[in-house]
Amino acid sequence: MVMKDTTEGPLKGGNSGSFKHNNTVAPNEDKVFPLFDNRGKTAIVTGAGAGIGLAVAQGFAESGANVAIWYHGNRKALDRAKEIEEEYGVRCEPRGVFIWGRC
C-alpha cells in the first residue's frame, strides 16, 4: 500500500511527523510586548489589585486591551484600575465579585 502525503502547513512534504527546520524568521525586536496586539479586545483578570494579577492586567493594558479587574477583598484594585487607565490609555473597570459554589 502506498500512502499519499496530504499534509498541509509545516509538516507538508514528509510523513516523518517532524517539522521542517528554518521555515520562519525570528522577530527582530528588543522587547516582547510589541509582538502582541490586543487592541479592541477585553481581558478579564482576577486578583489584579496586587502581585501577579496586577502584572498580568498591566501587560494586557500595555498590549492595547481594555481590562476588567475582578477582585474579592483587595480594595486596592480600585486605585490600580485608575492607574492602569492613566498609564496605558485603555479602559479599566474594577468589579467586586464573590464566586461561590462547587466546580
N, C-alpha and C positions, 0 to 999 in steps of 0.2 A: 504494500500500500504506500503510495506517495502522497505526502501532505503538502498542500499549497499554503504558503505564508500569506495570510490575510491581515496581518498585524498592521495597525496604524500607529502613528506617533513615534516616540523614541525607540520602540522595540522593532520597528519596521526593518525588514531585511534579514532577519535571522530568527531561528527558533530556539536560541540558546537561553532566552529569558533574561539576558543581561542587557543593560543599557549601552548604547553607543557612547563612547567617550568623546570629549571635546566638542559637544554639539551645542554649547551655549557660550556666551561671553559673560564673564564676571562683570558686575556693575563697577564703575569707576567712581565711587562716592567715598567721602571721608566719614560720613555719618549714615546710620541705618534708617532713620526716620524719613528722609527724602524718598526712599524707595516705596513707601506706603502712602496711599492717598485714600482717606476716608471721608472726604468732603461729601456732604449730602447724606451721610449715614448717622445713625444714633447708636451709641454704645450704652449699655446698662451695666454699671459697676457696683457691686455690693461692697460695703466696708471701706468706702473711699474717704472717710474722714481723716485717715492717717495710714501710715505704713505702706504695704504693698498695694492695697486697694487705691490709695491716693496716687501712687506712682503709675498705676495702670490707667486711671482716669486722666492723668496729665498726659500720658503717652497717646491715648486716643484723641485728646483735645489737640495736641501738637500735630497730629496727622490730619486734623480738619474735622473730626467727628464732633457732633453735639453729644453731650454726656448727661445721662441721668444717674445721679448718685443715690443709691439706696442705702439707708442706714437704719439701725435699730435704736441704739442708745447714745452714740457719739455725736453730740450736737455740734461738734467742730465741723461736721460735714457742711453745715450751712455757710460757714465762713470760707471753707475750701472751695465751695461751688462758686462763690463770688470771685475768689482769687483766680480760678480757672477761666471764668468768663473774661475777666480783665486782661489776664496774661496772654491767652490764646485767641481771643476774639470769637469764641464759639458760644453757643447757648449751653448752660449747665444748670440743671434743675435738681435740687436735693429733695428726696422724698423719704419720709419716715415710714418704715414698713415693719410689720410684725408677721412673720411666717410661722405657722404652727400646723402641726399635723404629721402624719406618717407619710413617708415617701414610698 
